[in-house]
Amino acid sequence: MPNVRVLRDLKARHGVNANEILRRAYLYVARNQTLPPQVRFQAQLQLNTFGRYTRPTTVKNRCTETGKGRGIISEFGLSRYQFRLKALANELPGVRKASW
């Protein structure tokens, strides 16, 4: 069973991906100085109606195993410790312990 933080992060990632194009369009209209103020205001109101988990800033890299928010190796989505455990157990393809 995934951690609550992991589930929240997955929900945020899904919400951002689902609404990214529409949010960017409204942001472009709201920030465009050449448009009339009324149009920009309406775009800002539409932006305010989006939910909390549609903002890209709510997405945080978290370990998919433990939900830890620090020391994440983003290519694998694991914390340093979980990455080490899985690498030593040969559960990550293409990862080997270095020796020289």
Backbone as XML, in Angstrom:
<?xml version="1.0"?>
<chain id="A" units="angstrom">
  <residue number="1" name="MET">
    <atom name="N" x="0.847" y="-1.189" z="0.000"/>
    <atom name="CA" x="0.000" y="0.000" z="0.000"/>
    <atom name="C" x="0.883" y="1.239" z="0.000"/>
  </residue>
  <residue number="2" name="PRO">
    <atom name="N" x="0.734" y="2.106" z="-0.994"/>
    <atom name="CA" x="1.560" y="3.320" z="-1.045"/>
    <atom name="C" x="1.247" y="4.282" z="0.100"/>
  </residue>
  <residue number="3" name="ASN">
    <atom name="N" x="2.236" y="5.057" z="0.397"/>
    <atom name="CA" x="2.136" y="6.083" z="1.424"/>
    <atom name="C" x="1.134" y="7.154" z="0.991"/>
  </residue>
  <residue number="4" name="VAL">
    <atom name="N" x="0.509" y="7.835" z="1.942"/>
    <atom name="CA" x="-0.457" y="8.889" z="1.632"/>
    <atom name="C" x="0.207" y="10.016" z="0.853"/>
  </residue>
  <residue number="5" name="ARG">
    <atom name="N" x="1.438" y="10.324" z="1.212"/>
    <atom name="CA" x="2.148" y="11.397" z="0.505"/>
    <atom name="C" x="2.388" y="11.035" z="-0.957"/>
  </residue>
  <residue number="6" name="VAL">
    <atom name="N" x="2.680" y="9.757" z="-1.196"/>
    <atom name="CA" x="2.900" y="9.296" z="-2.565"/>
    <atom name="C" x="1.602" y="9.409" z="-3.357"/>
  </residue>
  <residue number="7" name="LEU">
    <atom name="N" x="0.490" y="9.009" z="-2.753"/>
    <atom name="CA" x="-0.807" y="9.104" z="-3.427"/>
    <atom name="C" x="-1.158" y="10.552" z="-3.742"/>
  </residue>
  <residue number="8" name="ARG">
    <atom name="N" x="-0.873" y="11.454" z="-2.812"/>
    <atom name="CA" x="-1.142" y="12.871" z="-3.028"/>
    <atom name="C" x="-0.289" y="13.416" z="-4.166"/>
  </residue>
  <residue number="9" name="ASP">
    <atom name="N" x="0.976" y="12.990" z="-4.210"/>
    <atom name="CA" x="1.862" y="13.446" z="-5.277"/>
    <atom name="C" x="1.404" y="12.909" z="-6.629"/>
  </residue>
  <residue number="10" name="LEU">
    <atom name="N" x="0.973" y="11.662" z="-6.676"/>
    <atom name="CA" x="0.471" y="11.098" z="-7.926"/>
    <atom name="C" x="-0.786" y="11.820" z="-8.393"/>
  </residue>
  <residue number="11" name="LYS">
    <atom name="N" x="-1.651" y="12.173" z="-7.443"/>
    <atom name="CA" x="-2.864" y="12.923" z="-7.778"/>
    <atom name="C" x="-2.505" y="14.294" z="-8.345"/>
  </residue>
  <residue number="12" name="ALA">
    <atom name="N" x="-1.516" y="14.940" z="-7.729"/>
    <atom name="CA" x="-1.088" y="16.255" z="-8.218"/>
    <atom name="C" x="-0.481" y="16.142" z="-9.617"/>
  </residue>
  <residue number="13" name="ARG">
    <atom name="N" x="0.344" y="15.131" z="-9.857"/>
    <atom name="CA" x="0.953" y="14.948" z="-11.172"/>
    <atom name="C" x="-0.113" y="14.715" z="-12.239"/>
  </residue>
  <residue number="14" name="HIS">
    <atom name="N" x="-1.114" y="13.902" z="-11.902"/>
    <atom name="CA" x="-2.182" y="13.631" z="-12.864"/>
    <atom name="C" x="-2.992" y="14.903" z="-13.150"/>
  </residue>
  <residue number="15" name="GLY">
    <atom name="N" x="-3.295" y="15.668" z="-12.108"/>
    <atom name="CA" x="-4.054" y="16.905" z="-12.288"/>
    <atom name="C" x="-3.313" y="17.926" z="-13.119"/>
  </residue>
  <residue number="16" name="VAL">
    <atom name="N" x="-2.013" y="18.034" z="-12.922"/>
    <atom name="CA" x="-1.206" y="18.985" z="-13.690"/>
    <atom name="C" x="-1.166" y="18.564" z="-15.155"/>
  </residue>
  <residue number="17" name="ASN">
    <atom name="N" x="-0.963" y="17.278" z="-15.405"/>
    <atom name="CA" x="-0.900" y="16.803" z="-16.795"/>
    <atom name="C" x="-2.236" y="16.970" z="-17.504"/>
  </residue>
  <residue number="18" name="ALA">
    <atom name="N" x="-3.340" y="16.758" z="-16.791"/>
    <atom name="CA" x="-4.659" y="16.840" z="-17.413"/>
    <atom name="C" x="-5.040" y="18.277" z="-17.778"/>
  </residue>
  <residue number="19" name="ASN">
    <atom name="N" x="-4.580" y="19.262" z="-17.022"/>
    <atom name="CA" x="-5.013" y="20.645" z="-17.216"/>
    <atom name="C" x="-3.908" y="21.584" z="-17.678"/>
  </residue>
  <residue number="20" name="GLU">
    <atom name="N" x="-2.766" y="21.055" z="-18.066"/>
    <atom name="CA" x="-1.619" y="21.908" z="-18.369"/>
    <atom name="C" x="-1.876" y="22.855" z="-19.541"/>
  </residue>
  <residue number="21" name="ILE">
    <atom name="N" x="-2.427" y="22.355" z="-20.615"/>
    <atom name="CA" x="-2.616" y="23.181" z="-21.820"/>
    <atom name="C" x="-3.611" y="24.313" z="-21.558"/>
  </residue>
  <residue number="22" name="LEU">
    <atom name="N" x="-4.721" y="23.985" z="-20.908"/>
    <atom name="CA" x="-5.735" y="24.997" z="-20.626"/>
    <atom name="C" x="-5.213" y="26.051" z="-19.651"/>
  </residue>
  <residue number="23" name="ARG">
    <atom name="N" x="-4.473" y="25.612" z="-18.621"/>
    <atom name="CA" x="-3.897" y="26.560" z="-17.668"/>
    <atom name="C" x="-2.917" y="27.500" z="-18.347"/>
  </residue>
  <residue number="24" name="ARG">
    <atom name="N" x="-2.082" y="26.953" z="-19.218"/>
    <atom name="CA" x="-1.100" y="27.802" z="-19.912"/>
    <atom name="C" x="-1.783" y="28.816" z="-20.819"/>
  </residue>
  <residue number="25" name="ALA">
    <atom name="N" x="-2.881" y="28.410" z="-21.448"/>
    <atom name="CA" x="-3.609" y="29.339" z="-22.311"/>
    <atom name="C" x="-4.191" y="30.487" z="-21.487"/>
  </residue>
  <residue number="26" name="TYR">
    <atom name="N" x="-4.825" y="30.160" z="-20.373"/>
    <atom name="CA" x="-5.386" y="31.209" z="-19.515"/>
    <atom name="C" x="-4.285" y="32.107" z="-18.944"/>
  </residue>
  <residue number="27" name="LEU">
    <atom name="N" x="-3.147" y="31.522" z="-18.581"/>
    <atom name="CA" x="-2.037" y="32.325" z="-18.071"/>
    <atom name="C" x="-1.516" y="33.284" z="-19.136"/>
  </residue>
  <residue number="28" name="TYR">
    <atom name="N" x="-1.428" y="32.802" z="-20.364"/>
    <atom name="CA" x="-0.950" y="33.660" z="-21.454"/>
    <atom name="C" x="-1.892" y="34.843" z="-21.644"/>
  </residue>
  <residue number="29" name="VAL">
    <atom name="N" x="-3.197" y="34.570" z="-21.610"/>
    <atom name="CA" x="-4.178" y="35.642" z="-21.796"/>
    <atom name="C" x="-4.129" y="36.607" z="-20.611"/>
  </residue>
  <residue number="30" name="ALA">
    <atom name="N" x="-4.030" y="36.072" z="-19.405"/>
    <atom name="CA" x="-4.046" y="36.918" z="-18.206"/>
    <atom name="C" x="-2.813" y="37.816" z="-18.125"/>
  </residue>
  <residue number="31" name="ARG">
    <atom name="N" x="-1.694" y="37.375" z="-18.659"/>
    <atom name="CA" x="-0.455" y="38.153" z="-18.567"/>
    <atom name="C" x="-0.177" y="39.012" z="-19.795"/>
  </residue>
  <residue number="32" name="ASN">
    <atom name="N" x="-0.988" y="38.873" z="-20.826"/>
    <atom name="CA" x="-0.771" y="39.625" z="-22.060"/>
    <atom name="C" x="-1.226" y="41.075" z="-21.863"/>
  </residue>
  <residue number="33" name="GLN">
    <atom name="N" x="-0.292" y="42.001" z="-21.878"/>
    <atom name="CA" x="-0.568" y="43.415" z="-21.614"/>
    <atom name="C" x="-1.309" y="44.094" z="-22.758"/>
  </residue>
  <residue number="34" name="THR">
    <atom name="N" x="-1.279" y="43.506" z="-23.944"/>
    <atom name="CA" x="-1.910" y="44.154" z="-25.095"/>
    <atom name="C" x="-3.416" y="43.909" z="-25.151"/>
  </residue>
  <residue number="35" name="LEU">
    <atom name="N" x="-3.913" y="42.937" z="-24.403"/>
    <atom name="CA" x="-5.348" y="42.637" z="-24.399"/>
    <atom name="C" x="-6.094" y="43.598" z="-23.491"/>
  </residue>
  <residue number="36" name="PRO">
    <atom name="N" x="-7.406" y="43.773" z="-23.700"/>
    <atom name="CA" x="-8.189" y="44.641" z="-22.820"/>
    <atom name="C" x="-8.243" y="44.079" z="-21.395"/>
  </residue>
  <residue number="37" name="PRO">
    <atom name="N" x="-8.349" y="44.955" z="-20.409"/>
    <atom name="CA" x="-8.366" y="44.506" z="-19.011"/>
    <atom name="C" x="-9.517" y="43.549" z="-18.690"/>
  </residue>
  <residue number="38" name="GLN">
    <atom name="N" x="-10.651" y="43.726" z="-19.323"/>
    <atom name="CA" x="-11.803" y="42.866" z="-19.041"/>
    <atom name="C" x="-11.521" y="41.412" z="-19.447"/>
  </residue>
  <residue number="39" name="VAL">
    <atom name="N" x="-10.886" y="41.237" z="-20.597"/>
    <atom name="CA" x="-10.546" y="39.886" z="-21.070"/>
    <atom name="C" x="-9.525" y="39.251" z="-20.138"/>
  </residue>
  <residue number="40" name="ARG">
    <atom name="N" x="-8.525" y="40.031" z="-19.741"/>
    <atom name="CA" x="-7.508" y="39.526" z="-18.820"/>
    <atom name="C" x="-8.113" y="39.159" z="-17.470"/>
  </residue>
  <residue number="41" name="PHE">
    <atom name="N" x="-9.062" y="39.952" z="-17.015"/>
    <atom name="CA" x="-9.719" y="39.679" z="-15.740"/>
    <atom name="C" x="-10.522" y="38.381" z="-15.810"/>
  </residue>
  <residue number="42" name="GLN">
    <atom name="N" x="-11.222" y="38.162" z="-16.918"/>
    <atom name="CA" x="-11.988" y="36.924" z="-17.094"/>
    <atom name="C" x="-11.060" y="35.696" z="-17.124"/>
  </residue>
  <residue number="43" name="ALA">
    <atom name="N" x="-9.914" y="35.843" z="-17.761"/>
    <atom name="CA" x="-8.952" y="34.740" z="-17.787"/>
    <atom name="C" x="-8.433" y="34.450" z="-16.385"/>
  </residue>
  <residue number="44" name="GLN">
    <atom name="N" x="-8.217" y="35.504" z="-15.605"/>
    <atom name="CA" x="-7.754" y="35.319" z="-14.226"/>
    <atom name="C" x="-8.823" y="34.629" z="-13.384"/>
  </residue>
  <residue number="45" name="LEU">
    <atom name="N" x="-10.085" y="34.976" z="-13.592"/>
    <atom name="CA" x="-11.172" y="34.308" z="-12.877"/>
    <atom name="C" x="-11.236" y="32.825" z="-13.245"/>
  </residue>
  <residue number="46" name="GLN">
    <atom name="N" x="-11.017" y="32.520" z="-14.516"/>
    <atom name="CA" x="-11.008" y="31.115" z="-14.932"/>
    <atom name="C" x="-9.840" y="30.359" z="-14.299"/>
  </residue>
  <residue number="47" name="LEU">
    <atom name="N" x="-8.706" y="31.033" z="-14.173"/>
    <atom name="CA" x="-7.563" y="30.400" z="-13.512"/>
    <atom name="C" x="-7.882" y="30.092" z="-12.048"/>
  </residue>
  <residue number="48" name="ASN">
    <atom name="N" x="-8.627" y="30.978" z="-11.414"/>
    <atom name="CA" x="-8.961" y="30.787" z="-10.007"/>
    <atom name="C" x="-9.926" y="29.624" z="-9.785"/>
  </residue>
  <residue number="49" name="THR">
    <atom name="N" x="-10.642" y="29.209" z="-10.813"/>
    <atom name="CA" x="-11.587" y="28.107" z="-10.655"/>
    <atom name="C" x="-10.910" y="26.742" z="-10.706"/>
  </residue>
  <residue number="50" name="PHE">
    <atom name="N" x="-9.655" y="26.693" z="-11.184"/>
    <atom name="CA" x="-8.947" y="25.418" z="-11.204"/>
    <atom name="C" x="-8.680" y="24.945" z="-9.778"/>
  </residue>
  <residue number="51" name="GLY">
    <atom name="N" x="-8.608" y="23.644" z="-9.625"/>
    <atom name="CA" x="-8.371" y="23.070" z="-8.308"/>
    <atom name="C" x="-6.942" y="23.232" z="-7.839"/>
  </residue>
  <residue number="52" name="ARG">
    <atom name="N" x="-6.723" y="22.821" z="-6.616"/>
    <atom name="CA" x="-5.418" y="22.963" z="-5.993"/>
    <atom name="C" x="-4.365" y="22.089" z="-6.669"/>
  </residue>
  <residue number="53" name="TYR">
    <atom name="N" x="-4.750" y="20.894" z="-7.049"/>
    <atom name="CA" x="-3.783" y="19.956" z="-7.596"/>
    <atom name="C" x="-3.582" y="20.111" z="-9.101"/>
  </residue>
  <residue number="54" name="THR">
    <atom name="N" x="-3.999" y="21.228" z="-9.667"/>
    <atom name="CA" x="-3.716" y="21.491" z="-11.071"/>
    <atom name="C" x="-2.540" y="22.450" z="-11.227"/>
  </residue>
  <residue number="55" name="ARG">
    <atom name="N" x="-2.043" y="22.971" z="-10.123"/>
    <atom name="CA" x="-0.895" y="23.883" z="-10.173"/>
    <atom name="C" x="0.397" y="23.089" z="-10.233"/>
  </residue>
  <residue number="56" name="PRO">
    <atom name="N" x="1.302" y="23.462" z="-11.112"/>
    <atom name="CA" x="2.565" y="22.709" z="-11.216"/>
    <atom name="C" x="3.419" y="22.791" z="-9.949"/>
  </residue>
  <residue number="57" name="THR">
    <atom name="N" x="3.237" y="23.799" z="-9.127"/>
    <atom name="CA" x="4.058" y="23.925" z="-7.928"/>
    <atom name="C" x="3.680" y="22.929" z="-6.848"/>
  </residue>
  <residue number="58" name="THR">
    <atom name="N" x="2.524" y="22.269" z="-6.972"/>
    <atom name="CA" x="2.142" y="21.280" z="-5.964"/>
    <atom name="C" x="2.837" y="19.945" z="-6.183"/>
  </residue>
  <residue number="59" name="VAL">
    <atom name="N" x="3.447" y="19.764" z="-7.348"/>
    <atom name="CA" x="4.146" y="18.507" z="-7.631"/>
    <atom name="C" x="5.516" y="18.557" z="-6.984"/>
  </residue>
  <residue number="60" name="LYS">
    <atom name="N" x="5.811" y="17.546" z="-6.182"/>
    <atom name="CA" x="7.095" y="17.458" z="-5.507"/>
    <atom name="C" x="7.649" y="16.072" z="-5.749"/>
  </residue>
  <residue number="61" name="ASN">
    <atom name="N" x="8.936" y="15.999" z="-6.031"/>
    <atom name="CA" x="9.544" y="14.690" z="-6.226"/>
    <atom name="C" x="9.566" y="13.953" z="-4.895"/>
  </residue>
  <residue number="62" name="ARG">
    <atom name="N" x="8.968" y="12.775" z="-4.877"/>
    <atom name="CA" x="8.940" y="11.952" z="-3.689"/>
    <atom name="C" x="9.326" y="10.534" z="-4.043"/>
  </residue>
  <residue number="63" name="CYS">
    <atom name="N" x="9.873" y="9.837" z="-3.083"/>
    <atom name="CA" x="10.221" y="8.438" z="-3.265"/>
    <atom name="C" x="8.931" y="7.642" z="-3.446"/>
  </residue>
  <residue number="64" name="THR">
    <atom name="N" x="8.879" y="6.807" z="-4.475"/>
    <atom name="CA" x="7.662" y="6.042" z="-4.741"/>
    <atom name="C" x="7.492" y="4.890" z="-3.758"/>
  </residue>
  <residue number="65" name="GLU">
    <atom name="N" x="8.537" y="4.538" z="-3.039"/>
    <atom name="CA" x="8.452" y="3.447" z="-2.065"/>
    <atom name="C" x="8.059" y="3.950" z="-0.682"/>
  </residue>
  <residue number="66" name="THR">
    <atom name="N" x="8.740" y="5.000" z="-0.217"/>
    <atom name="CA" x="8.564" y="5.441" z="1.169"/>
    <atom name="C" x="7.834" y="6.763" z="1.316"/>
  </residue>
  <residue number="67" name="GLY">
    <atom name="N" x="7.773" y="7.566" z="0.262"/>
    <atom name="CA" x="7.147" y="8.877" z="0.355"/>
    <atom name="C" x="8.082" y="9.956" z="0.853"/>
  </residue>
  <residue number="68" name="LYS">
    <atom name="N" x="9.351" y="9.625" z="1.010"/>
    <atom name="CA" x="10.336" y="10.584" z="1.492"/>
    <atom name="C" x="10.531" y="11.690" z="0.460"/>
  </residue>
  <residue number="69" name="GLY">
    <atom name="N" x="10.702" y="12.934" z="0.910"/>
    <atom name="CA" x="10.776" y="14.067" z="0.007"/>
    <atom name="C" x="12.162" y="14.605" z="-0.232"/>
  </residue>
  <residue number="70" name="ARG">
    <atom name="N" x="13.167" y="14.009" z="0.375"/>
    <atom name="CA" x="14.526" y="14.510" z="0.189"/>
    <atom name="C" x="15.440" y="13.407" z="-0.315"/>
  </residue>
  <residue number="71" name="GLY">
    <atom name="N" x="16.470" y="13.808" z="-1.017"/>
    <atom name="CA" x="17.454" y="12.851" z="-1.506"/>
    <atom name="C" x="16.887" y="11.924" z="-2.559"/>
  </residue>
  <residue number="72" name="ILE">
    <atom name="N" x="16.106" y="12.469" z="-3.484"/>
    <atom name="CA" x="15.452" y="11.656" z="-4.497"/>
    <atom name="C" x="16.304" y="11.621" z="-5.761"/>
  </residue>
  <residue number="73" name="ILE">
    <atom name="N" x="16.516" y="10.429" z="-6.281"/>
    <atom name="CA" x="17.163" y="10.264" z="-7.575"/>
    <atom name="C" x="16.033" y="10.234" z="-8.583"/>
  </residue>
  <residue number="74" name="SER">
    <atom name="N" x="15.835" y="11.349" z="-9.289"/>
    <atom name="CA" x="14.623" y="11.561" z="-10.077"/>
    <atom name="C" x="14.480" y="10.589" z="-11.243"/>
  </residue>
  <residue number="75" name="GLU">
    <atom name="N" x="15.586" y="10.095" z="-11.774"/>
    <atom name="CA" x="15.504" y="9.170" z="-12.898"/>
    <atom name="C" x="14.788" y="7.878" z="-12.508"/>
  </residue>
  <residue number="76" name="PHE">
    <atom name="N" x="14.929" y="7.490" z="-11.253"/>
    <atom name="CA" x="14.310" y="6.261" z="-10.772"/>
    <atom name="C" x="13.136" y="6.509" z="-9.836"/>
  </residue>
  <residue number="77" name="GLY">
    <atom name="N" x="13.012" y="7.727" z="-9.316"/>
    <atom name="CA" x="11.922" y="8.048" z="-8.407"/>
    <atom name="C" x="12.091" y="7.423" z="-7.037"/>
  </residue>
  <residue number="78" name="LEU">
    <atom name="N" x="13.330" y="7.204" z="-6.638"/>
    <atom name="CA" x="13.614" y="6.560" z="-5.355"/>
    <atom name="C" x="14.534" y="7.432" z="-4.523"/>
  </residue>
  <residue number="79" name="SER">
    <atom name="N" x="14.428" y="7.281" z="-3.203"/>
    <atom name="CA" x="15.366" y="7.966" z="-2.323"/>
    <atom name="C" x="16.716" y="7.267" z="-2.415"/>
  </residue>
  <residue number="80" name="ARG">
    <atom name="N" x="17.742" y="7.915" z="-1.900"/>
    <atom name="CA" x="19.093" y="7.348" z="-1.996"/>
    <atom name="C" x="19.170" y="5.962" z="-1.366"/>
  </residue>
  <residue number="81" name="TYR">
    <atom name="N" x="18.551" y="5.812" z="-0.195"/>
    <atom name="CA" x="18.615" y="4.540" z="0.520"/>
    <atom name="C" x="17.873" y="3.437" z="-0.239"/>
  </residue>
  <residue number="82" name="GLN">
    <atom name="N" x="16.668" y="3.736" z="-0.722"/>
    <atom name="CA" x="15.902" y="2.741" z="-1.467"/>
    <atom name="C" x="16.602" y="2.400" z="-2.782"/>
  </residue>
  <residue number="83" name="PHE">
    <atom name="N" x="17.223" y="3.413" z="-3.407"/>
    <atom name="CA" x="17.980" y="3.167" z="-4.630"/>
    <atom name="C" x="19.118" y="2.194" z="-4.347"/>
  </residue>
  <residue number="84" name="ARG">
    <atom name="N" x="19.821" y="2.411" z="-3.251"/>
    <atom name="CA" x="20.944" y="1.544" z="-2.890"/>
    <atom name="C" x="20.480" y="0.116" z="-2.634"/>
  </residue>
  <residue number="85" name="LEU">
    <atom name="N" x="19.376" y="-0.022" z="-1.886"/>
    <atom name="CA" x="18.860" y="-1.364" z="-1.596"/>
    <atom name="C" x="18.466" y="-2.099" z="-2.872"/>
  </residue>
  <residue number="86" name="LYS">
    <atom name="N" x="17.764" y="-1.422" z="-3.755"/>
    <atom name="CA" x="17.312" y="-2.058" z="-4.993"/>
    <atom name="C" x="18.478" y="-2.336" z="-5.938"/>
  </residue>
  <residue number="87" name="ALA">
    <atom name="N" x="19.465" y="-1.458" z="-5.963"/>
    <atom name="CA" x="20.619" y="-1.674" z="-6.827"/>
    <atom name="C" x="21.429" y="-2.874" z="-6.350"/>
  </residue>
  <residue number="88" name="LEU">
    <atom name="N" x="21.606" y="-3.001" z="-5.050"/>
    <atom name="CA" x="22.365" y="-4.130" z="-4.523"/>
    <atom name="C" x="21.619" y="-5.450" z="-4.710"/>
  </residue>
  <residue number="89" name="ALA">
    <atom name="N" x="20.291" y="-5.392" z="-4.758"/>
    <atom name="CA" x="19.492" y="-6.591" z="-4.974"/>
    <atom name="C" x="19.256" y="-6.868" z="-6.461"/>
  </residue>
  <residue number="90" name="ASN">
    <atom name="N" x="19.904" y="-6.109" z="-7.335"/>
    <atom name="CA" x="19.773" y="-6.240" z="-8.795"/>
    <atom name="C" x="18.331" y="-6.088" z="-9.272"/>
  </residue>
  <residue number="91" name="GLU">
    <atom name="N" x="17.593" y="-5.168" z="-8.675"/>
    <atom name="CA" x="16.212" y="-4.919" z="-9.077"/>
    <atom name="C" x="16.094" y="-3.730" z="-10.037"/>
  </residue>
  <residue number="92" name="LEU">
    <atom name="N" x="17.190" y="-3.019" z="-10.261"/>
    <atom name="CA" x="17.181" y="-1.887" z="-11.187"/>
    <atom name="C" x="17.993" y="-2.253" z="-12.417"/>
  </residue>
  <residue number="93" name="PRO">
    <atom name="N" x="17.352" y="-2.251" z="-13.590"/>
    <atom name="CA" x="18.092" y="-2.633" z="-14.787"/>
    <atom name="C" x="19.133" y="-1.581" z="-15.165"/>
  </residue>
  <residue number="94" name="GLY">
    <atom name="N" x="20.319" y="-2.057" z="-15.498"/>
    <atom name="CA" x="21.386" y="-1.173" z="-15.941"/>
    <atom name="C" x="22.157" y="-0.512" z="-14.838"/>
  </residue>
  <residue number="95" name="VAL">
    <atom name="N" x="21.927" y="-0.882" z="-13.589"/>
    <atom name="CA" x="22.629" y="-0.262" z="-12.457"/>
    <atom name="C" x="23.513" y="-1.328" z="-11.821"/>
  </residue>
  <residue number="96" name="ARG">
    <atom name="N" x="24.804" y="-1.011" z="-11.715"/>
    <atom name="CA" x="25.736" y="-1.921" z="-11.074"/>
    <atom name="C" x="26.563" y="-1.144" z="-10.056"/>
  </residue>
  <residue number="97" name="LYS">
    <atom name="N" x="27.012" y="-1.839" z="-9.034"/>
    <atom name="CA" x="27.865" y="-1.229" z="-8.038"/>
    <atom name="C" x="29.233" y="-0.968" z="-8.667"/>
  </residue>
  <residue number="98" name="ALA">
    <atom name="N" x="29.722" y="0.238" z="-8.477"/>
    <atom name="CA" x="31.005" y="0.607" z="-9.064"/>
    <atom name="C" x="32.148" y="-0.020" z="-8.268"/>
  </residue>
  <residue number="99" name="SER">
    <atom name="N" x="33.166" y="-0.458" z="-8.972"/>
    <atom name="CA" x="34.388" y="-0.949" z="-8.303"/>
    <atom name="C" x="35.562" y="-0.611" z="-9.203"/>
  </residue>
  <residue number="100" name="TRP">
    <atom name="N" x="36.634" y="-0.136" z="-8.609"/>
    <atom name="CA" x="37.835" y="0.190" z="-9.362"/>
    <atom name="C" x="39.062" y="-0.020" z="-8.538"/>
  </residue>
</chain>
